[in-house]
Amino acid sequence: MSIVILFSLALMSLALCLAFARLFRGPSLPDRVVALELFSSILVGIIGVVAIATDVAILLDVAIVMALMAFMATIGFARFLERGGPRDD
């Protein structure tokens, strides 16, 4: 099981680095918002895998709260863009 956990953490770390690169390179603001949502979703996954690996149940609560906050931030950004926020596309 530890090999699977290490493999999944390695893949998620790679995906986190790629999402971080898209966050900085993204050609437009909507692309960066999507990259930020992906970044937070990967972090929630990493926290979940660490919770399974360490057998600490409180980390699952942290992951749930983080996922809800990321969702609310995405909704806020989408509302901002919908109402005519600055766009560079």
NORCOR-V341410 format. One record per helix or strand of 2 or more residues. SS is the DSSP state (@ for helix, = for strand). FROM is the first residue (numbers start at 1). TO is the last residue. If there is no record, write none. Layout:
ss=SS from=FROM to=TO
ss=SS from=FROM to=TO
This chain:
ss=@ from=2 to=25
ss=@ from=29 to=54
ss=@ from=58 to=82
